[in-house]
């Protein structure tokens, strides 16, 4: 006979002997009138400990929870816990091997076979029981506690084996490469939103786990064993792992920097990164702050459409004020004599742009932003929550002058400014998307194409900025177009640093709060992302 079979037979015989002794002793005491002085006291003997432990373990292994419970000092509580071991925890068979007793305590090893949802797993662990003498019967009994079944079952816990609520969701980039939150920490809040919105329709197979959960129905549970990891559901994104890696590295040591990269030809978002991680708010996508002179791209589009040309003479004085209103100045107080509009744009001359405010109607900036750049309607459907830019209708005077140079009530974020650069690059707005449109065939926001002459002039202005203007020192390379920005913020000593640019089929924008001039802090972030794309 095999050794395992002998062990099981011995446990079974020991259980039968223990039950027989238990029954005969009770009959004897009943005939004797309740036992009286015959009730034994004191700790159980070594033989009683051994016999009782083996009997309890044999009944448990034989799937006889009622019989095992009767060998405890609290049968009413023990029976449902032992029964649930097979019904709720899905244990199909179990081998229990007692070890050498240490006084009244007997350690034992457990080898359980769990079968659930078409999956099976062998579970091994150690536990222990203690034999005491029953207070009223004097019989040796197992001192009942749920932790006898498993050490994790202290208090009001029970064992259950079940599927998780949803399958594991793995995000992948456009080429199918896995994007983990550990490797790309900026994507944590993004993936959390995508899973919440779309996990139910992604398929996959949930994992199966053995858990110790509270009997009061609370959600608190501890996983003890993975029976099946399940089959992860794949969540498709438009991201590019290489560009995302570069974006994460570029913002890492730059305060509260944020950056977004998009593909101008499609609107696909290639990367999203924030130096500050965690929390639900995502400044790269949901931020709403003044973009400074990067907004001059939209102002220039309105002026070019109204008849201004790159060669139009527009002076760039050191300061400028409308009708004794607010005095506007250039960064570091610079001035350009006999400047053209192209030079004003490339050198980011605030006073030149403010001097042209009478060329624009009160709603011209808002209309231009909406009509050609798709901004300000709050109708982007990227797949996650975003702020799609704010360009209010402003009255004449200082409010309009401030808006013209991206101050006042104008609000943007890296996503919207990356989209602005992308629109200039191709001449047409394509709503940014993080979840491929084919995934749910959703309707996207739309805008009119830029008039061809306006688009051509904007590219000329941005490329001049990259080669001979405020972005020249960065060396963005051939074909790049750029715009710098320094947004003043009340109560902040240094301005926010903004930068947006395109090169090839990648456009990006970044902001570094309190970073200073656009080319100093935000510029290198965008340059690194463009290089990766």
C-alpha positions as CSV (number, residue, x, y, z in Angstrom):
1,X,0.0,0.0,0.0
2,X,1.3,3.5,-0.9
3,X,2.5,5.7,1.9
4,X,-0.1,8.5,1.1
5,X,-2.9,5.9,1.2
6,X,-1.7,4.6,4.5
7,X,-1.7,8.1,6.0
8,X,-5.2,8.8,4.8
9,X,-6.4,5.5,6.2
10,X,-4.8,6.1,9.5
11,X,-6.4,9.6,9.8
12,X,-9.8,8.1,8.9
13,X,-9.4,5.3,11.5
14,X,-8.2,7.8,14.1
15,X,-11.3,9.9,13.4
16,X,-13.6,6.9,13.8
17,X,-11.9,6.0,17.1
18,X,-12.2,9.6,18.4
19,X,-15.8,9.8,17.5
20,X,-16.4,6.4,19.1
21,X,-14.7,7.4,22.3
22,X,-16.7,10.7,22.3
23,X,-20.0,8.8,21.8
24,X,-19.3,6.1,24.4
25,X,-18.1,8.5,26.9
26,X,-21.3,10.6,26.6
27,X,-23.5,7.5,26.9
28,X,-21.6,6.4,30.0
29,X,-22.0,9.8,31.5
30,X,-25.7,10.0,30.7
31,X,-26.2,6.6,32.4
32,X,-24.2,7.8,35.3
33,X,-26.5,10.8,35.8
34,X,-24.5,13.5,34.1
35,X,-21.0,12.7,35.2
36,X,-20.9,14.4,38.6
37,X,-17.4,13.9,40.0
38,X,-16.5,11.8,36.9
39,X,-16.0,14.9,34.7
40,X,-12.2,15.1,34.1
41,X,-10.3,18.3,34.8
42,X,-6.8,19.5,34.1
43,X,-5.0,19.7,30.8
44,X,-5.5,16.9,28.3
45,X,-2.9,14.2,28.2
46,X,-0.5,13.7,25.3
47,X,-2.5,10.7,24.1
48,X,-5.8,12.8,24.2
49,X,-4.1,15.6,22.3
50,X,-2.9,13.3,19.6
51,X,-6.2,11.4,19.2
52,X,-8.4,14.4,19.2
53,X,-6.2,16.3,16.7
54,X,-6.1,13.3,14.3
55,X,-9.8,12.8,14.6
56,X,-10.6,16.4,13.8
57,X,-8.2,16.5,10.9
58,X,-9.5,13.2,9.5
59,X,-13.2,14.4,9.6
60,X,-12.2,17.7,8.0
61,X,-10.2,15.9,5.2
62,X,-13.1,13.6,4.6
63,X,-15.4,16.6,3.9
64,X,-17.5,15.9,7.0
65,X,-17.7,19.4,8.5
66,X,-20.4,18.4,11.0
67,X,-18.4,15.6,12.4
68,X,-15.2,17.7,12.6
69,X,-17.2,20.5,14.3
70,X,-18.4,18.1,17.1
71,X,-14.8,17.6,18.0
72,X,-14.4,21.3,18.8
73,X,-15.6,23.3,21.9
74,X,-17.8,25.5,19.7
75,X,-19.5,23.3,17.2
76,X,-22.2,25.8,16.2
77,X,-19.6,28.3,15.0
78,X,-17.1,25.7,13.6
79,X,-19.6,23.8,11.3
80,X,-20.4,26.7,8.9
81,X,-16.7,27.7,8.6
82,X,-15.6,24.2,7.9
83,X,-18.5,23.7,5.4
84,X,-17.6,27.0,3.6
85,X,-14.1,25.7,3.1
86,X,-15.5,23.3,0.5
87,X,-18.6,25.3,-0.8
88,X,-17.3,28.9,-0.8
89,X,-13.5,28.4,-1.1
90,X,-14.1,25.7,-3.8
91,X,-11.7,23.2,-2.2
92,X,-12.4,19.8,-3.9
93,X,-10.0,17.8,-1.8
94,X,-7.6,18.4,1.0
95,X,-4.8,16.5,2.7
96,X,-4.0,17.4,6.3
97,X,-0.7,16.2,7.8
98,X,-0.2,16.7,11.6
99,X,3.2,17.4,12.9
100,X,4.7,16.8,16.3
101,X,2.7,18.2,19.2
102,X,4.1,21.0,21.3
103,X,2.3,20.5,24.5
104,X,-1.4,20.8,23.6
105,X,-0.8,22.5,20.3
106,X,-0.5,20.5,17.1
107,X,0.9,22.1,13.9
108,X,-0.3,20.7,10.6
109,X,0.3,21.2,6.9
110,X,-2.5,21.7,4.4
111,X,-2.4,20.7,0.8
112,X,-5.7,21.7,-0.9
113,X,-6.9,21.3,-4.4
114,X,-9.0,24.3,-5.6
115,X,-11.1,24.1,-8.8
116,X,-13.0,27.2,-10.0
117,X,-14.1,28.6,-13.3
118,X,-12.4,25.9,-15.3
119,X,-9.1,26.5,-13.5
120,X,-7.4,24.4,-10.8
121,X,-4.6,25.2,-8.3
122,X,-2.9,23.3,-5.5
123,X,-2.7,25.4,-2.3
124,X,-0.3,24.6,0.5
125,X,0.0,26.4,3.8
126,X,0.6,25.7,7.5
127,X,-1.7,26.1,10.4
128,X,-2.1,24.8,14.0
129,X,-4.8,23.7,16.5
130,X,-4.8,23.5,20.3
131,X,-6.6,20.8,22.3
132,X,-8.4,21.8,25.5
133,X,-10.7,20.1,27.9
134,X,-14.3,20.8,27.6
135,X,-15.6,22.8,30.6
136,X,-18.9,20.9,31.0
137,X,-18.0,17.5,29.5
138,X,-14.4,17.2,30.5
139,X,-13.7,15.8,27.0
140,X,-10.6,16.7,25.0
141,X,-11.7,19.1,22.2
142,X,-10.2,21.4,19.6
143,X,-10.2,25.0,20.9
144,X,-12.2,26.5,18.1
145,X,-11.1,29.6,16.2
146,X,-11.5,30.3,12.5
147,X,-7.7,30.7,12.2
148,X,-7.5,26.9,12.6
149,X,-8.7,26.6,9.0
150,X,-6.3,29.3,7.8
151,X,-4.2,31.8,9.9
152,X,-5.7,34.7,7.9
153,X,-9.2,34.0,9.3
154,X,-8.8,35.8,12.6
155,X,-12.0,37.4,13.8
156,X,-15.0,37.6,11.5
157,X,-13.4,36.5,8.2
158,X,-14.2,33.6,5.9
159,X,-12.6,32.0,2.9
160,X,-14.0,32.5,-0.6
161,X,-12.8,31.7,-4.1
162,X,-14.2,33.9,-6.9
163,X,-13.5,35.9,-10.0
164,X,-12.4,39.5,-9.8
165,X,-15.0,42.1,-10.7
166,X,-13.3,43.0,-14.0
167,X,-10.4,41.6,-15.9
168,X,-7.0,43.1,-15.6
169,X,-6.6,45.9,-18.2
170,X,-3.3,46.4,-20.0
171,X,-2.8,49.6,-21.9
172,X,-0.8,49.4,-25.2
173,X,0.6,52.0,-27.5
174,X,-0.2,52.4,-31.2
175,X,2.3,49.6,-32.0
176,X,1.0,47.2,-29.4
177,X,3.8,47.8,-26.8
178,X,2.7,47.5,-23.2
179,X,2.6,50.8,-21.3
180,X,3.0,50.2,-17.5
181,X,2.3,52.9,-14.9
182,X,5.5,51.9,-13.2
183,X,7.6,52.7,-16.3
184,X,5.5,55.7,-17.3
185,X,4.2,57.2,-14.1
186,X,2.5,60.2,-15.7
187,X,0.0,57.8,-17.4
188,X,-1.4,56.6,-14.1
189,X,-4.4,59.0,-13.9
190,X,-4.9,58.7,-17.6
191,X,-5.2,54.9,-17.5
192,X,-7.5,55.1,-14.5
193,X,-10.0,57.2,-16.5
194,X,-9.7,55.0,-19.5
195,X,-10.3,51.8,-17.4
196,X,-13.3,53.3,-15.7
197,X,-14.9,54.3,-18.9
198,X,-14.1,51.4,-21.2
199,X,-12.9,48.3,-19.3
200,X,-16.3,46.7,-19.3
201,X,-16.3,46.5,-23.1
202,X,-12.7,45.3,-23.6
203,X,-13.3,41.6,-23.1
204,X,-10.6,39.6,-21.3
205,X,-11.0,37.2,-18.5
206,X,-11.0,38.1,-14.8
207,X,-8.6,36.5,-12.5
208,X,-9.7,34.0,-9.8
209,X,-8.5,34.4,-6.3
210,X,-8.9,32.8,-2.9
211,X,-9.6,35.6,-0.4
212,X,-10.2,36.2,3.3
213,X,-13.1,38.5,3.4
214,X,-15.2,40.0,6.1
215,X,-18.5,38.2,6.9
216,X,-20.3,41.6,7.4
217,X,-20.3,42.2,3.6
218,X,-17.7,45.0,3.7
219,X,-15.4,45.4,0.7
220,X,-12.3,44.8,2.8
221,X,-10.6,41.5,1.6
222,X,-7.2,40.0,1.6
223,X,-6.0,37.9,-1.4
224,X,-4.4,34.6,-0.3
225,X,-3.9,32.7,-3.5
226,X,-4.2,33.4,-7.3
227,X,-5.9,30.5,-8.9
228,X,-5.8,32.1,-12.3
229,X,-4.4,35.4,-13.4
230,X,-7.0,35.6,-16.1
231,X,-6.5,37.0,-19.5
232,X,-5.8,40.7,-19.5
233,X,-7.9,43.0,-21.7
234,X,-6.0,45.2,-24.0
235,X,-6.7,48.9,-24.0
236,X,-5.6,50.5,-27.2
237,X,-4.1,54.0,-27.2
238,X,-2.5,56.3,-29.7
239,X,0.6,56.8,-27.5
240,X,4.1,56.1,-28.7
241,X,6.2,54.4,-26.1
242,X,9.4,56.0,-27.3
243,X,8.0,59.6,-27.3
244,X,6.4,58.9,-23.9
245,X,9.7,57.9,-22.5
246,X,11.3,61.0,-23.7
247,X,8.5,63.2,-22.4
248,X,8.8,61.6,-18.9
249,X,12.5,62.2,-18.8
250,X,12.2,65.8,-20.1
251,X,9.8,66.9,-17.3
252,X,11.4,64.9,-14.5
253,X,13.7,67.7,-13.1
254,X,11.7,70.7,-14.1
255,X,9.4,71.6,-11.2
256,X,5.8,71.3,-12.2
257,X,6.4,71.0,-15.9
258,X,3.9,69.4,-18.3
259,X,4.2,68.4,-21.9
260,X,2.0,66.9,-24.7
261,X,2.9,65.7,-28.1
262,X,0.5,65.0,-31.0
263,X,0.7,63.8,-34.6
264,X,-0.5,66.7,-36.8
265,X,-1.6,64.5,-39.7
266,X,-4.1,62.5,-37.5
267,X,-4.5,64.3,-34.1
268,X,-3.2,61.2,-32.3
269,X,-1.7,62.0,-28.9
270,X,1.8,60.6,-28.8
271,X,2.8,61.5,-25.2
272,X,1.5,63.1,-22.0
273,X,3.8,63.8,-19.1
274,X,3.7,65.8,-15.9
275,X,6.5,66.3,-13.4
276,X,4.0,66.2,-10.6
277,X,2.3,62.8,-10.5
278,X,-0.6,61.4,-8.6
279,X,-4.1,62.6,-8.0
280,X,-6.9,62.9,-10.5
281,X,-6.0,66.4,-11.9
282,X,-3.8,66.2,-15.0
283,X,-2.3,69.6,-15.8
284,X,-1.1,68.6,-19.2
285,X,-4.7,67.9,-20.3
286,X,-6.8,69.8,-17.9
287,X,-4.7,72.8,-17.0
288,X,-6.3,76.3,-17.6
289,X,-3.7,79.0,-17.4
290,X,-2.6,82.0,-19.5
291,X,-0.3,80.7,-22.4
292,X,1.5,84.0,-22.9
293,X,3.0,84.7,-26.3
294,X,2.4,81.2,-27.7
295,X,-1.2,82.5,-28.2
296,X,0.1,85.0,-30.7
297,X,-0.2,82.2,-33.2
298,X,-4.0,82.5,-33.0
299,X,-3.7,86.3,-32.9
300,X,-1.5,86.3,-36.0
301,X,-4.0,84.1,-37.8
302,X,-6.7,86.7,-37.2
303,X,-4.5,89.6,-38.3
304,X,-3.2,87.8,-41.4
305,X,-6.8,86.9,-42.4
306,X,-7.6,90.6,-41.9
307,X,-5.0,91.9,-44.3
308,X,-1.7,92.1,-42.3
309,X,1.2,90.4,-44.0
310,X,4.5,89.2,-42.7
311,X,6.1,92.2,-44.4
312,X,3.7,94.8,-43.0
313,X,5.7,97.4,-41.1
314,X,4.6,97.3,-37.4
315,X,6.8,99.2,-35.0
316,X,8.0,97.5,-31.8
317,X,8.5,100.2,-29.2
318,X,9.7,99.6,-25.7
319,X,6.2,100.2,-24.2
320,X,2.8,100.9,-25.6
321,X,-0.5,102.0,-24.0
322,X,-4.0,102.6,-25.5
323,X,-5.7,105.9,-24.6
324,X,-4.0,106.2,-21.2
325,X,-4.8,102.6,-20.4
326,X,-2.5,99.9,-19.1
327,X,1.1,100.2,-20.3
328,X,2.4,97.1,-22.0
329,X,6.0,96.3,-22.3
330,X,8.3,93.7,-24.0
331,X,10.1,91.0,-22.2
332,X,13.3,92.6,-20.8
333,X,12.2,96.0,-22.2
334,X,13.5,95.4,-25.7
335,X,12.6,97.3,-28.8
336,X,13.0,96.9,-32.6
337,X,13.2,99.9,-34.9
338,X,11.5,99.7,-38.3
339,X,10.2,96.2,-37.6
340,X,8.0,94.1,-39.8
341,X,5.2,91.9,-38.6
342,X,7.3,88.9,-39.2
343,X,10.1,90.2,-37.0
344,X,7.6,91.2,-34.3
345,X,6.3,87.6,-34.3
346,X,9.7,86.0,-34.3
347,X,11.0,88.3,-31.5
348,X,7.7,88.1,-29.6
349,X,7.1,91.8,-29.5
350,X,4.2,92.5,-27.2
351,X,3.9,96.2,-28.0
352,X,3.6,95.6,-31.7
353,X,0.7,93.1,-31.2
354,X,-1.1,95.4,-28.7
355,X,-0.8,98.3,-31.2
356,X,-2.8,96.3,-33.7
357,X,-5.8,95.6,-31.3
358,X,-8.0,98.1,-33.2
359,X,-7.6,95.8,-36.3
360,X,-9.6,93.1,-34.5
361,X,-13.3,93.2,-33.5
362,X,-14.1,92.3,-29.9
363,X,-15.0,88.7,-30.7
364,X,-12.3,88.1,-33.4
365,X,-9.9,86.1,-31.2
366,X,-12.7,83.9,-29.9
367,X,-14.1,83.3,-33.4
368,X,-10.6,82.6,-34.8
369,X,-9.8,80.2,-32.1
370,X,-13.1,78.3,-32.6
371,X,-13.4,78.5,-36.4
372,X,-9.9,77.3,-37.4
373,X,-8.3,75.8,-34.3
374,X,-11.3,74.0,-32.7
375,X,-10.9,75.7,-29.3
376,X,-13.3,77.0,-26.7
377,X,-16.3,74.8,-27.4
378,X,-15.6,72.1,-24.8
379,X,-16.5,69.4,-27.3
380,X,-13.3,67.4,-27.7
381,X,-13.8,63.7,-27.2
382,X,-10.2,62.5,-26.6
383,X,-11.2,59.5,-24.5
384,X,-10.4,61.2,-21.2
385,X,-11.4,64.5,-19.5
386,X,-9.7,67.5,-21.0
387,X,-10.0,71.3,-21.0
388,X,-10.3,72.4,-24.6
389,X,-9.2,76.0,-24.2
390,X,-10.9,79.2,-23.2
391,X,-10.9,82.3,-25.4
392,X,-13.7,84.7,-24.2
393,X,-15.1,87.6,-26.1
394,X,-13.5,90.7,-24.7
395,X,-14.3,94.4,-24.9
396,X,-12.1,97.1,-26.3
397,X,-9.2,98.4,-24.3
398,X,-6.9,96.6,-21.9
399,X,-8.9,93.4,-21.8
400,X,-8.5,92.9,-25.5
401,X,-4.8,94.0,-25.5
402,X,-4.1,91.4,-22.8
403,X,-5.9,88.7,-24.7
404,X,-4.0,89.5,-27.9
405,X,-0.7,88.5,-26.2
406,X,-2.1,85.5,-24.3
407,X,-2.8,87.1,-21.0
408,X,-5.9,88.1,-19.2
409,X,-8.8,85.7,-19.5
410,X,-7.2,83.5,-22.2
411,X,-6.6,79.9,-20.8
412,X,-4.8,77.0,-22.4
413,X,-2.8,73.9,-21.5
414,X,-0.1,71.9,-23.3
415,X,-2.7,69.8,-25.1
416,X,-4.4,72.7,-26.6
417,X,-1.2,74.5,-27.6
418,X,0.3,71.4,-29.1
419,X,-2.9,71.2,-31.2
420,X,-2.5,74.8,-32.3
421,X,1.0,74.0,-33.5
422,X,-0.2,70.9,-35.3
423,X,-3.0,72.9,-37.0
424,X,-0.4,75.3,-38.4
425,X,1.8,72.4,-39.5
426,X,-0.9,70.8,-41.7
427,X,-3.2,73.8,-42.2
428,X,-6.1,71.9,-40.7
429,X,-7.4,71.2,-37.2
430,X,-7.7,67.5,-36.3
431,X,-9.1,67.0,-32.8
432,X,-6.5,65.3,-30.5
433,X,-7.4,61.7,-29.5
434,X,-5.9,59.4,-27.0
435,X,-8.3,56.5,-27.6
436,X,-8.3,55.6,-31.3
437,X,-11.5,56.8,-33.0
438,X,-12.0,53.3,-34.5
439,X,-12.5,51.9,-31.0
440,X,-15.9,53.4,-30.6
441,X,-16.5,55.4,-33.8
442,X,-17.3,58.5,-31.8
443,X,-17.9,61.9,-33.4
444,X,-14.9,64.3,-33.1
445,X,-14.9,68.0,-32.9
446,X,-14.3,69.7,-36.2
447,X,-13.1,73.1,-37.5
448,X,-12.7,74.8,-40.9
449,X,-9.3,74.5,-42.6
450,X,-7.1,77.5,-42.3
451,X,-7.2,79.6,-45.5
452,X,-4.2,78.5,-47.5
453,X,-2.4,81.9,-47.5
454,X,-2.9,82.2,-43.8
455,X,-1.5,78.7,-43.1
456,X,1.5,79.4,-45.3
457,X,2.2,82.7,-43.6
458,X,1.9,81.2,-40.1
459,X,4.4,78.5,-41.0
460,X,6.7,81.1,-42.3
461,X,6.4,83.1,-39.1
462,X,7.0,80.0,-36.8
463,X,9.9,78.8,-38.9
464,X,11.5,82.3,-38.7
465,X,11.1,82.1,-34.9
466,X,12.9,78.7,-34.8
467,X,15.8,79.9,-37.0
468,X,16.2,83.6,-36.2
469,X,13.8,84.5,-33.4
470,X,13.4,83.7,-29.7
471,X,13.7,79.9,-30.3
472,X,16.9,80.1,-32.4
473,X,19.2,79.1,-29.6
474,X,17.6,75.7,-29.2
475,X,18.6,74.3,-32.6
476,X,15.4,72.6,-33.4
477,X,16.5,71.5,-36.9
478,X,15.4,72.0,-40.5
479,X,11.7,72.4,-41.1
480,X,10.8,73.2,-37.5
481,X,8.4,75.9,-36.5
482,X,8.2,77.3,-33.0
483,X,6.7,80.0,-30.7
484,X,7.9,80.9,-27.2
485,X,5.8,82.4,-24.4
486,X,6.3,84.0,-21.0
487,X,3.0,84.3,-19.1
488,X,3.0,86.7,-16.2
489,X,1.1,85.4,-13.2
490,X,-0.1,87.6,-10.3
491,X,1.9,87.0,-7.1
492,X,4.6,85.0,-9.0
493,X,8.1,86.5,-9.3
494,X,9.0,84.6,-12.5
495,X,6.6,84.1,-15.4
496,X,5.4,80.7,-16.6
497,X,7.6,79.4,-19.4
498,X,5.7,78.2,-22.5
499,X,6.9,76.7,-25.7
500,X,5.2,75.1,-28.7
501,X,6.7,73.7,-31.9
502,X,6.4,71.3,-34.7
503,X,8.9,69.3,-36.8
504,X,8.0,66.6,-39.3
505,X,4.9,64.9,-38.2
506,X,5.2,65.7,-34.5
507,X,3.9,68.8,-32.6
508,X,4.4,69.4,-28.9
509,X,3.8,72.1,-26.3
510,X,5.1,72.4,-22.7
511,X,4.7,74.7,-19.8
512,X,7.0,75.1,-16.8
513,X,5.3,77.2,-14.1
514,X,7.5,80.0,-12.8
515,X,10.2,78.7,-15.3
516,X,11.0,82.1,-16.8
517,X,11.3,82.8,-20.5
518,X,9.9,80.3,-22.9
519,X,13.1,79.1,-24.5
520,X,14.8,78.7,-21.2
521,X,12.7,76.0,-19.5
522,X,9.8,74.8,-21.7
523,X,11.9,74.9,-24.9
524,X,14.3,72.1,-24.0
525,X,11.3,69.9,-22.9
526,X,9.7,70.3,-26.3
527,X,13.0,69.9,-28.1
528,X,13.6,66.5,-26.4
529,X,10.1,65.3,-27.3
530,X,10.4,66.3,-31.0
531,X,13.7,64.5,-31.2
532,X,12.1,61.3,-29.9
533,X,9.3,61.6,-32.5
